[in-house]
């Protein structure tokens, strides 16, 4: 009956994505609200359970409570399941079950997959799903092994393997959840093994499954797609520039990295740079950072990860298209060219639309929270952008949110995970193709 209702209401792929994610979150919230999920043995307030479920399914990591202390093993496994399903996408999971049951994937389901994976064509979409599941399992298994080996130095093998599994899944899916207790990963700020493992997991999840598939096939094809080249170029530039900026701004800050040796400072700056665009775990105290550094983190969170990844934000390719348009305009060129390929104007328009839509949503939510939350502006803006970018960074506002503040942040997490355009397509009525074009007019710009 639920399936028939879902198919009737979710008539279009965007609606299927919105309703599917909402259903997963509601189921997760109901499970987290059970007394068995709380270490106190009492039912969690439903709004708080809904907040945690939204944060987990959307891969954010903003928490009202300490995940490692408040939730039992059952509650943590529910969160882990939400992270996994939300990271690879519920449509991917549904397709996987259909393939296991040897059921044929319908045309409508392929359309939904195309929308969910942000693909321009349905060609090879089911084959891509198989690759997504395979790469996810392999990378998470390697991450679990490497992290478990490190945690075995601090705890018995059983808990070490569990911690390794939880954090490998969380890091790869850019979820920002940890069960380390107070301080999170800050005790590992100088640990090269942990940092490199975590960075590789975050980067693998943030590049996007299409790029991972392209990299895996490189030895055979000997070439990368334009999409993969742009993603790798922009990701590399963002990591390099932001690492140097964080390193410079926090170099003498005694509350973060000021007392660290030079090499450890660089490692900590690199970790925060990588984590800020997707994951949200930290090895430095974010609330103790200078405001200039926090502003850099806001920009990184707003840009986010890459399309088809487990992260949020406006995406690296959107940012690259905007930079390309500015570069073309400054040089008096009509076309945006990347790696000797011309971008269609529709792509540039879409990048501009996504960015402006995202800015409007972020500013609107910040304006609303500025009237409901008794905190300074930067803290509110930081929280809103972290929720929209699906990054679990916070500088102290999450635990103090009012009821209306929690609802707004949940909406921001939901919009950020699905994408503002997907949500607008799901809500807006079906548009008909215009039968005529207006005469061209001119206005002064700049």
N, C-alpha and C positions, 0 to 999 in steps of 0.2 A: 504493500500500500504506500509506504514511504517512497519507494522507487518510482511508482506511477505519479505520485504528487510532485516529486522532484523533476521528472521529465516533463510534466505539464507546465510547471512554473518556469523552469530554466529552459526556455525555448531557444536561447542563443548561447554560444560559447562563453561570452563574458558573464552572463547570468549564471551559467553552470559553475564557473570559477568562484564567483562571489558567494553563491548559496552553498557550494561544496565546502569552501573554507569556513563559512559561518557554522555549518553543521558540525564540522570537525571540532571547532572551538567550543561549541555548546556541549558536545559529548565529553570533551576533555574537562570542561569546567564542572560538569556534574560528577565526574569521577574524583576530581581534586577536592570537591566539597564534602566527600564522604569522610566520616571519622577515621577510617582506616588509613587515609592519606596523610593525616596529621600526627606528628609525634606526640602531641598533647592528648590524642584520643578523642578530640571533639571535632564537630563539623566546622569546617571553615566557612566564613561568610561568603555567600554565593558571589557577590560582586568581586571580592578579593580572589576567589577561585577563577572567576571569569577573566580577571585581569591577568593572572598567571598563565591561564590556558591560551589567551590571546598572544601574550608575550612569547610563549613557547612555540605555538603553531606558526607565528609570523617570524620566528627566528630573531627576536629582539634581545631578550635577556634583562629587561627592566623588571625589578623585583620589589614587591612590598614586604617580603620576608626573606630570611636567609634560607635558600633552597636546601643546603646541606644539613641544616639544623631543624628547620620547621617541618619538613616533609619526611615521611617514612620512606623505606625502600620502595613500597608500592607507589607512593606519590611521586617519587623521583623517576620511577619507570614509566609512569603515565606522562610525565613531562618529557622524558626521553623519546617516547613514542610520538608525542606531538611534534617534537623537534624534527624527527626523522620524516614523518609524513609531510609536515609543512615545508621541510627543506627540499625534498625531491619533488614535491607537488602531489596533491591527492589524485589528480588525473593520471599521473605516472604510476602511482600505486594501484589505482583501479585497473589500468591497462595491464599491469604486471599480473594481477590476479586473473584477469580475463585470459591472458596468454597461458598461464599455468593451467587453467581450466579448459584450454584449447577452444575458447570461444572467439568467434570472428569479431574484429574491431569494426564497428559500423562507420559510415561516412561522417555522421554527426559527432561521434566520439573522436574521430581524427581531427575534425574542425576544432573541438574543444582542446585537444592536445596541442594543435598548432598555436592556439591562443595562449595556452598555459606555458608553452616553451618559447613563446615569442618568435616563432618561425614565420618566414615569408611564404613558405610553400608546405604542402602536406607530403611532398615526396620524401620517402625514407623516414617518416615520422615514427613508425613503430620500431624500426631498426634503431633509431636514436634512443627510444625508451629502453630498449635492451642494453644499449651502451651505458646509459645513465645508471641503471641499476647495477650493472657490472662494475663500473668505475667507482660508484659509491661504496659498494661492499668491499672492494679491494683496498681503496684508500683508507677507509675507516678501520679495516682489519690491520693494515700496516701501522696506522696511527695508534691503535689500541696496543699493539705489541710494543712500540717504541715508548709510549707514555707509561705503560705498565712496568717496563724495565726500570724506568726512572723512579716511579713511585715506590718500587720494591726496596729502594734504599731508605725510605722513610716509614714504611708500614709493612705488615705481613703480606704474603703473595695474594691471598684471597681479596682483601680490600683493594690492593694495588691494581689487580686486574679489573675490578669493578670501576674504580676511579679512572683507569685508563680507557675503558670502554665508554663511560659517560662523557668524558671530556673529549675523546676523539670524535664522537658523534656530534657533540655540541660545537666543537671548533670547525669541523668540516662543513657543517650546516650553518655556520656563522650565526649561532644562536646566542652566544654571550652568557649562557648559564654555566655555573660551576658549583661544586659541592665541597669546596675546600674550606668553608667557614669564613670567619671574619678575615678580611684582607685579601681573599681570593688568591690570585697567582703572584701577589707581591713578594712572597718569600723566594720565588724563583726568578726574580728580576736579573740575577747574575748567573743563572744556570744556562749554559750554552746548549746542552742537550734538549732541555725542555723548550727553550725559546725557538730553536731551529725547527723542532718537530711541530710546535704549535703554529709557527709562521707558515710552514709548508702546507699544513692542513687548512688554514684560513685562506691562503692564496689559491689552493686547489678548488675550494668551494666557491671562492669569489670570482674566479675567471669565467665560470659558466661551463655547462656540460658540452656545449657545441665546440668551444675552444679546446677543452680537454680531449674530445674525440678527434679534433683536427691535429692536435699535438701527438696523440697516439698513432695516428695514421701517417705522420710526417715521413717516417722512414720508408714507407711504401710509395707515397704520392710525391715526396720531395717538394712540396709546396704547401703554403698556408693560404686560407681564404682571406679576403680583404677584412672581413669581420674579425678574424683572429689576430691579424696584424695590428689593427687599430686598438683592440683590447689590450694586447701585450704591450704595445708602445705606450698607450695612455696609462696603464697600470704601473709600468716601470717608471715613467716620469713622475707620477703622483707619489709613489713610494719614495723615490730618490729625493725629490724636492721637499716633501713633508718631513722626511727623516732629518734632513739638514736643518730645517726650520725648528722642529721640536728640540733637536740637539742644541741649537744656538740659544733658544729662548729659555730652556730649562738648565743650561749648563751650570749656572751658579745658584740654582734654587735648592737650598738645603733641605726642603721638605719633599723633594722628589728625587733628583739624581745628582744634586750638588756634591754629595759626599762619596760618590762612586768613582772608581778608577775610570780612565778615559775609555777603554774598551767596553766596559759595562754600560757606560753612558750611551755609547753608540748603539749597543744592542737593545737597550731599553727604548731609545728613540725609534729604532727600527720596528720594534714590536708594536708600539703605540701607533705608528704610522700605518702599519698593515691592518691592525685591528680596528682602527677608527673608520675605515670604509666599509666594514662588513660585520665584524664579529662583536666587539664590545667588551671583551675581557681585557684586563689591564694588569701590568706589572708595576705600574706607578700609581700613586694616589691622584686621580683625575681632579678631585676637588681642591687639591693643594697646588695645582699648576697655575702659572701666571695667566692672566686674562688673554694675553696675546696667543698663548698656546691653546687655550680653550677655544678661541676664535678659529684657529687653524683646524682644530678638531671638528668644529661645526661645519666648516666648508667641506672637509673630507667626508663627513657623515652625509651631507646633502648630496654630494656627487655619488657616493655609494659604490657598489660593486658593478659587475657587468651583466648584460642581459642573459636570461636563461640560467642565472646562478642562484645560489641560496641567499644572496644579499639583497638589500633594498637600495634606496636613493634614486636619483634621476638616471643613473647608470653612466659608466665611463664613455660609452659610444655617443651618448647624447651630448656630453660635455665636449667630446672631440669634434662632433659635428658643429657645435656652436663656435668653438675656436677656429675651425676650418672656415666657417662663414665669415667671421671677423677678419681672418687673414686674407681671404679672397677679396673682401670689400676694400681693405687697406691697400691692396695691390692693384685695385681696379679690375679684378677678374670677375667674370660673370658666374663661373662654375666653381664649386667646392671640390677640390681634387685631393685625394689621399692615395698614396702609393700608386700614382699614375692611373687611378680610377676616378671618374667623375661621379659624385653623389647626385642622385635624383633630387630635384627641388622638394618633392613630397617628403623625403627623409629629413631635410633641413627644417621644413615647416613642422614636422612632427616633433623634432628635437626642441624647437622653440616653444611649441604648444605644451609639451611635457614640462619644460622648465618653468614657464610662466604659471601653469596650472599648479605645479608643486610649490612655487613661491607663494601663490595666493593662499593655498591651503595652510602652509606653514605660518605665514603672517596672520591669517585669520585665527588659527588656533592659539598662537602666541598672544594676540590681542585679547581673546576671550579669557585665557588663563591669567593674564595680567590683572583682570578684574576679580577673579575668583581665588587666586592664590597669593598669599602674603609673602612674596619673595621678590628679589631684585630681578631685573629684566633679563640679564645674561643667563641666569640660572633657568628661567622659564624657557627662553629661546633654545638653550642647550637641550633641555628635556624634550621639547617638541621636535627638534630636528633629529635627536637620537631615536625617537619613536618612529618618525617618518622614514628615516634611513635604515630602520631595523637594526640599530646598533645599541647594545646594552649599556652604554655609558650614561652615568648620572653624576651630578655634582651635589646631590643631597636632597633633591626635590621629591623623588618618587615616594618615599615613605611618608611624606607630609601632605600628599595630595588630598584634596577634598573629594567628595563623591562625584561632583561634576567634573573635577580635574581628572579623575580616573577614567571617566567615560570618554572625555576628549582624547586622552592619551591612547586609550584602546582604539578609538576610531583612527587616530594617526598611524598606529601600528598596522591596522587592517588595510588602510589605504596605501601605506608604504609597501606592504608585501604584495598586494595585487597590482599596484600601479594606478595612478590617478586616471589615466585614459581608459584602462580596462573598466574601472568602476563607473566612469561617466558613460561608457558605451552600454553598460549593463542597466543603468538607470534611465538614460535618455531614450525617447521613442525612436523607432526605426526611421532613418532619414531617407528620403527619396532623392534620386539623382536629379539635379536641376536641368530643365529643358532649354535653358538659355543662359547667356553670359551678359553681364552688364558692360557698358562702355567703359574703357579704361580712363581713370582719372589720376591726377597727380597731387601730392601734398608735400610740404617741406618737412624733411626729417633731420634731426640734429641741430 
